[in-house]
Amino acid sequence: MNRYHISTDTGFLVFLFIYHVSFSFLFTWYLGQYGGDAISYWALRTEAVDQPERWFSHWGTRSYFIQWLNYIPAYIIGLPMWLGNAGYSILSFLGYFLLYRKVREHIDIKDNPWLQYSLWLVFLMPNLHFWTSAIGKESLSFLGLVLFLKGLHLVRPGWVYLLGGIALSYMVRPMQGFILMGGLMAMIAFSKSLPGKIKAGVLMVTGAVALMMLRFILYITHIPFLHPEKILEFSASQFEFLDRYGANSAVPMGDYSWPLKIWTLFFRPFLGEWESIWYAAAALENSINLCLILGAVWLLRCSGWRKIPLFIGAGIAFGLLLTVVYALTLNNLGIIMRLKSFYMIFFQLLFVYALSFAASKKEAGLNR
């Protein structure tokens, strides 16, 4: 990478940091207008606990973990909420920084302005910035996923990132940690660098941890055992629970076919569903997502799929698995936009890689 591109990358990352943190102030204004979970997270009252004045009374997974993290800055120091949003924004920027560096290891934007502009477009898409610039789970979910993907190759110190990403993801949302643990097990199983006995031992340990994760997930979802009928019963109860809020953005996911569920999860609200400025912004980004995904499919055609970088492929696989989970549990477009925010960037990056692949293929053809 020459000096010009190092300077360009540095300049863009500085701009990206300022751009990203500015969303924390937008989100603070949003909370004042519409409310949100971040308020109760910062007040340590999302989950009721015995002896709330004690730090480790808040220890646990999901919302308990967020309250535990917020205890010192919010309860002990008494920082205002806007500083809490800014702090989470800075923390999630680490995910942006690591991901951008990883992308640039695989994609050379030299002498290709369209490739450079498409990369910048992906990293400036607002939905992820908005939801990861606030007190809450999305900031940590995004960082946990990026840490896991950075450590995928099991090379020191990669294993620290790998295990750290799984642990952070599990503490924030156990299902996400469980999916990443499954990814780790698959990677170990197909690894050619590990001796057979070591591989078997590691798989036994990771399998035992995955089983404990699964048992806890079944416990908190009140699913007695894994069976399609029990999962569908849980799905119906989850839809009924969300329906009680009477949100304007509710959709009848329980009545949709699977193709319509997938369309809703990926691309709604879409152009024409402009009930508010927030809907319009979401619809515009979803329409761009559709164009990027279709463009990636067209550019990669058959041969390019085999050469997708591992971290992009793994991020997409993670997103697809969560999409199945969301299809059975979410029926609110606002919640969908928030919960899909941290993995959609990998579908967007697929277009950037596809554009790079097409450019390199064209250049190779010209040099023959």
C-alpha positions as CSV (number, residue, x, y, z in Angstrom):
1,M,0.0,0.0,0.0
2,N,1.7,3.2,-1.1
3,R,1.9,6.4,0.9
4,Y,-1.0,8.1,-0.9
5,H,-3.4,5.3,0.0
6,I,-2.2,5.2,3.6
7,S,-2.9,8.9,3.8
8,T,-6.3,8.4,2.2
9,D,-7.2,5.6,4.5
10,T,-6.1,7.7,7.6
11,G,-8.1,10.7,6.4
12,F,-11.2,8.6,5.8
13,L,-11.0,6.9,9.2
14,V,-10.7,10.3,10.9
15,F,-13.7,11.5,9.1
16,L,-15.5,8.2,9.8
17,F,-14.8,8.6,13.6
18,I,-16.3,12.2,13.6
19,Y,-19.2,11.1,11.5
20,H,-19.9,8.0,13.7
21,V,-19.7,9.9,17.0
22,S,-21.9,12.6,15.7
23,F,-24.7,10.0,15.6
24,S,-24.5,9.7,19.3
25,F,-25.8,13.3,19.6
26,L,-28.5,12.6,17.1
27,F,-29.5,9.6,19.1
28,T,-29.6,11.6,22.3
29,W,-32.0,14.0,20.6
30,Y,-34.0,11.1,19.3
31,L,-34.4,9.7,22.9
32,G,-35.6,13.0,24.1
33,Q,-38.3,13.1,21.4
34,Y,-39.4,9.4,21.2
35,G,-37.9,7.6,24.2
36,G,-36.1,4.3,24.0
37,D,-34.4,1.5,25.8
38,A,-31.2,3.5,26.3
39,I,-32.9,5.6,28.9
40,S,-33.8,2.7,31.2
41,Y,-30.4,1.1,30.5
42,W,-28.7,4.2,31.8
43,A,-31.0,4.5,34.8
44,L,-30.4,0.8,35.6
45,R,-34.0,-0.1,35.6
46,T,-34.6,-2.2,32.5
47,E,-34.3,-5.3,34.7
48,A,-35.3,-5.3,38.4
49,V,-32.6,-6.7,40.7
50,D,-32.2,-7.3,44.4
51,Q,-29.9,-4.7,46.0
52,P,-29.6,-2.4,42.9
53,E,-27.0,-0.3,44.8
54,R,-24.5,-3.2,44.5
55,W,-22.6,-3.5,41.2
56,F,-22.6,-7.3,40.9
57,S,-26.4,-7.5,41.6
58,H,-26.7,-6.4,37.9
59,W,-24.4,-9.1,36.6
60,G,-25.9,-11.4,34.0
61,T,-26.6,-11.7,30.3
62,R,-28.7,-9.5,28.0
63,S,-30.0,-6.4,29.6
64,Y,-28.5,-7.3,33.0
65,F,-25.0,-7.1,31.3
66,I,-25.7,-3.7,29.9
67,Q,-26.8,-2.5,33.3
68,W,-23.7,-4.0,34.8
69,L,-21.5,-2.1,32.3
70,N,-23.4,1.2,33.0
71,Y,-23.2,0.9,36.8
72,I,-20.0,2.8,37.3
73,P,-20.4,5.6,34.7
74,A,-24.1,6.1,35.3
75,Y,-24.6,5.3,39.0
76,I,-21.2,5.9,40.7
77,I,-19.8,8.7,38.6
78,G,-23.2,10.1,37.5
79,L,-22.4,10.9,33.9
80,P,-25.2,12.4,31.8
81,M,-26.8,10.1,29.2
82,W,-25.3,12.0,26.2
83,L,-21.9,11.1,27.4
84,G,-23.0,7.4,27.8
85,N,-24.1,7.5,24.2
86,A,-20.8,9.0,23.1
87,G,-18.9,6.3,25.1
88,Y,-20.8,3.5,23.4
89,S,-20.3,5.2,20.1
90,I,-16.5,5.3,20.6
91,L,-16.5,1.7,21.7
92,S,-18.4,0.6,18.6
93,F,-16.0,2.6,16.4
94,L,-13.3,0.1,17.3
95,G,-15.5,-2.4,15.3
96,Y,-15.5,0.0,12.3
97,F,-11.8,0.5,12.5
98,L,-10.9,-3.2,12.7
99,L,-13.4,-4.1,9.9
100,Y,-12.1,-1.4,7.6
101,R,-8.5,-2.5,8.1
102,K,-9.5,-6.1,7.4
103,V,-11.3,-5.1,4.2
104,R,-8.3,-3.1,3.0
105,E,-6.1,-6.2,3.5
106,H,-8.2,-7.9,0.8
107,I,-9.3,-5.1,-1.5
108,D,-6.9,-2.7,-3.3
109,I,-8.6,0.6,-4.2
110,K,-5.6,1.8,-6.2
111,D,-6.5,3.5,-9.5
112,N,-10.2,2.5,-9.1
113,P,-12.3,5.5,-7.8
114,W,-15.5,3.6,-8.2
115,L,-14.2,0.9,-5.9
116,Q,-13.1,3.5,-3.4
117,Y,-16.4,5.3,-3.5
118,S,-18.4,2.1,-3.1
119,L,-16.3,1.2,0.0
120,W,-16.8,4.6,1.5
121,L,-20.6,4.4,0.8
122,V,-20.8,1.1,2.7
123,F,-19.0,2.4,5.7
124,L,-21.1,5.6,5.7
125,M,-24.5,3.9,5.6
126,P,-26.5,5.5,8.4
127,N,-28.5,2.7,10.0
128,L,-25.6,0.9,11.6
129,H,-24.1,4.2,12.8
130,F,-27.4,5.3,14.3
131,W,-28.0,2.1,16.3
132,T,-24.4,1.6,17.4
133,S,-24.0,5.1,18.6
134,A,-26.2,4.6,21.6
135,I,-26.3,3.0,25.0
136,G,-27.4,-0.6,24.3
137,K,-26.8,-4.0,22.8
138,E,-26.1,-3.1,19.1
139,S,-22.8,-1.4,19.8
140,L,-21.5,-4.5,21.6
141,S,-23.1,-6.9,19.2
142,F,-21.3,-5.3,16.3
143,L,-18.0,-5.1,18.1
144,G,-18.3,-8.8,19.2
145,L,-19.0,-10.0,15.7
146,V,-16.0,-8.0,14.2
147,L,-13.7,-9.4,16.9
148,F,-14.8,-12.9,16.1
149,L,-14.3,-12.4,12.4
150,K,-10.8,-10.9,13.0
151,G,-9.7,-14.0,14.9
152,L,-11.1,-16.5,12.4
153,H,-7.8,-17.9,11.4
154,L,-6.7,-19.1,14.8
155,V,-3.4,-17.4,14.6
156,R,-1.9,-15.8,17.6
157,P,-3.1,-13.4,18.8
158,G,-6.2,-14.2,16.7
159,W,-7.6,-16.6,19.3
160,V,-7.9,-13.8,21.8
161,Y,-10.1,-11.9,19.3
162,L,-12.1,-15.0,18.5
163,L,-12.9,-16.0,22.1
164,G,-13.4,-12.4,23.1
165,G,-15.9,-11.9,20.3
166,I,-17.9,-15.0,21.3
167,A,-17.9,-14.1,25.0
168,L,-19.0,-10.5,24.3
169,S,-21.7,-11.6,21.8
170,Y,-23.0,-14.2,24.3
171,M,-23.2,-11.8,27.2
172,V,-25.1,-9.3,25.1
173,R,-27.4,-11.8,23.2
174,P,-26.9,-15.5,24.0
175,M,-28.3,-16.6,20.7
176,Q,-25.6,-14.7,18.8
177,G,-22.8,-16.1,21.0
178,F,-24.2,-19.6,20.4
179,I,-24.2,-19.1,16.6
180,L,-20.6,-17.9,16.7
181,M,-19.6,-20.9,18.9
182,G,-21.1,-23.1,16.1
183,G,-19.0,-21.2,13.6
184,L,-15.9,-21.8,15.7
185,M,-16.7,-25.6,15.9
186,A,-17.2,-25.8,12.1
187,M,-13.9,-24.0,11.5
188,I,-12.1,-26.3,13.9
189,A,-13.7,-29.4,12.3
190,F,-12.5,-28.4,8.8
191,S,-9.1,-27.1,9.9
192,K,-6.2,-28.9,8.3
193,S,-3.6,-27.4,10.6
194,L,-4.7,-29.0,13.8
195,P,-3.6,-32.6,14.6
196,G,-6.4,-35.1,14.9
197,K,-6.2,-35.7,18.6
198,I,-5.9,-32.0,19.4
199,K,-8.9,-31.3,17.1
200,A,-11.0,-34.0,18.8
201,G,-10.2,-32.6,22.2
202,V,-10.9,-29.0,21.2
203,L,-14.2,-30.0,19.6
204,M,-15.2,-31.9,22.8
205,V,-14.6,-28.7,24.9
206,T,-16.3,-26.3,22.5
207,G,-19.2,-28.8,22.0
208,A,-19.7,-28.9,25.8
209,V,-19.7,-25.1,26.0
210,A,-22.1,-24.9,23.1
211,L,-24.4,-27.3,24.8
212,M,-24.4,-25.2,28.0
213,M,-25.2,-22.2,25.9
214,L,-28.1,-23.9,24.2
215,R,-29.5,-25.1,27.5
216,F,-29.5,-21.5,28.8
217,I,-31.2,-20.2,25.7
218,L,-33.9,-22.8,26.1
219,Y,-34.3,-21.8,29.7
220,I,-34.7,-18.1,29.0
221,T,-37.1,-18.7,26.1
222,H,-39.1,-21.2,28.1
223,I,-38.8,-23.8,25.3
224,P,-38.8,-27.1,27.1
225,F,-37.0,-29.0,24.4
226,L,-36.0,-28.6,20.8
227,H,-38.9,-29.6,18.6
228,P,-40.5,-27.8,15.6
229,E,-43.9,-27.6,17.4
230,K,-42.3,-26.0,20.5
231,I,-40.4,-23.5,18.4
232,L,-43.5,-22.5,16.6
233,E,-45.4,-22.1,19.9
234,F,-42.6,-19.8,21.1
235,S,-42.8,-17.9,17.8
236,A,-46.5,-17.3,18.2
237,S,-46.1,-16.2,21.8
238,Q,-43.3,-13.8,20.8
239,F,-45.5,-12.2,18.1
240,E,-48.3,-11.9,20.6
241,F,-46.0,-10.2,23.1
242,L,-44.9,-7.6,20.5
243,D,-48.4,-7.0,19.3
244,R,-49.4,-5.8,22.8
245,Y,-47.4,-2.6,22.2
246,G,-49.6,-1.6,19.2
247,A,-46.7,-0.2,17.3
248,N,-47.5,1.6,14.0
249,S,-44.6,-0.3,12.4
250,A,-46.0,-3.8,13.2
251,V,-46.4,-6.3,10.4
252,P,-48.2,-9.6,10.3
253,M,-45.1,-11.8,10.1
254,G,-47.0,-14.8,11.4
255,D,-49.2,-14.7,8.3
256,Y,-46.4,-14.2,5.8
257,S,-44.9,-16.9,3.6
258,W,-41.2,-17.5,4.0
259,P,-40.2,-15.5,0.9
260,L,-42.3,-12.6,2.1
261,K,-40.7,-12.9,5.6
262,I,-37.2,-12.7,4.1
263,W,-38.2,-9.8,1.9
264,T,-39.5,-8.0,5.0
265,L,-36.4,-8.7,7.1
266,F,-34.0,-7.5,4.4
267,F,-35.8,-4.7,2.5
268,R,-38.7,-3.2,4.4
269,P,-39.6,-0.5,4.8
270,F,-39.1,0.0,1.1
271,L,-39.6,2.8,-1.4
272,G,-43.2,4.1,-1.0
273,E,-43.5,3.3,2.7
274,W,-42.7,6.8,3.7
275,E,-44.9,7.4,6.8
276,S,-42.2,9.5,8.5
277,I,-38.7,10.8,7.9
278,W,-37.4,7.7,9.7
279,Y,-39.3,5.5,7.4
280,A,-38.0,7.4,4.4
281,A,-34.4,7.0,5.6
282,A,-34.8,3.3,6.2
283,A,-36.5,2.8,2.9
284,L,-33.7,4.6,1.0
285,E,-31.1,2.5,2.7
286,N,-33.0,-0.7,2.1
287,S,-33.3,0.1,-1.6
288,I,-29.6,0.7,-1.8
289,N,-29.1,-2.7,0.0
290,L,-31.2,-4.4,-2.7
291,C,-29.2,-2.8,-5.5
292,L,-25.9,-3.7,-3.8
293,I,-26.9,-7.3,-3.3
294,L,-28.2,-7.7,-6.8
295,G,-25.1,-6.0,-8.2
296,A,-22.9,-8.4,-6.2
297,V,-24.7,-11.5,-7.5
298,W,-24.4,-10.2,-11.1
299,L,-20.7,-9.3,-10.8
300,L,-19.7,-12.6,-9.1
301,R,-21.7,-14.9,-11.3
302,C,-20.3,-18.4,-10.8
303,S,-16.5,-18.2,-10.4
304,G,-16.3,-15.3,-7.9
305,W,-18.2,-17.0,-5.1
306,R,-15.4,-19.4,-4.4
307,K,-13.0,-16.6,-3.7
308,I,-15.0,-14.5,-1.2
309,P,-12.8,-13.6,1.8
310,L,-13.6,-15.8,4.8
311,F,-14.6,-12.9,7.1
312,I,-17.2,-11.6,4.6
313,G,-18.6,-15.1,4.0
314,A,-18.8,-15.8,7.7
315,G,-20.5,-12.5,8.4
316,I,-23.1,-13.2,5.7
317,A,-23.6,-16.8,7.1
318,F,-24.1,-15.3,10.5
319,G,-26.6,-12.8,9.2
320,L,-28.6,-15.5,7.3
321,L,-28.8,-17.6,10.5
322,L,-30.1,-14.7,12.5
323,T,-32.5,-13.8,9.7
324,V,-34.2,-17.2,10.3
325,V,-34.3,-16.5,14.0
326,Y,-35.8,-13.0,13.4
327,A,-38.4,-14.4,11.0
328,L,-39.8,-16.4,13.9
329,T,-39.6,-13.7,16.5
330,L,-39.9,-10.2,15.1
331,N,-43.0,-8.5,13.6
332,N,-42.0,-4.8,14.0
333,L,-40.1,-3.0,11.3
334,G,-38.5,-0.6,13.7
335,I,-37.1,-3.4,15.8
336,I,-36.1,-5.3,12.6
337,M,-34.1,-2.3,11.4
338,R,-32.3,-2.1,14.7
339,L,-31.5,-5.8,15.1
340,K,-30.3,-6.4,11.6
341,S,-28.1,-3.3,11.5
342,F,-24.9,-4.8,12.7
343,Y,-24.7,-7.7,10.1
344,M,-26.1,-6.0,7.0
345,I,-22.7,-4.4,6.4
346,F,-21.4,-7.8,5.3
347,F,-24.0,-8.1,2.6
348,Q,-23.1,-4.6,1.5
349,L,-19.3,-5.4,1.5
350,L,-20.1,-8.3,-0.7
351,F,-20.7,-5.8,-3.5
352,V,-17.4,-4.0,-2.8
353,Y,-15.6,-7.4,-3.1
354,A,-17.6,-8.3,-6.2
355,L,-16.6,-5.0,-7.8
356,S,-12.9,-5.6,-6.9
357,F,-13.2,-9.2,-8.3
358,A,-14.7,-7.9,-11.6
359,A,-12.0,-5.2,-11.9
360,S,-9.1,-7.7,-11.3
361,K,-10.7,-10.2,-13.7
362,K,-10.9,-7.5,-16.4
363,E,-7.4,-6.4,-15.8
364,A,-6.1,-10.0,-16.1
365,G,-8.0,-10.3,-19.4
366,L,-6.3,-7.1,-20.7
367,N,-2.9,-8.4,-19.7
368,R,-3.1,-11.6,-21.6
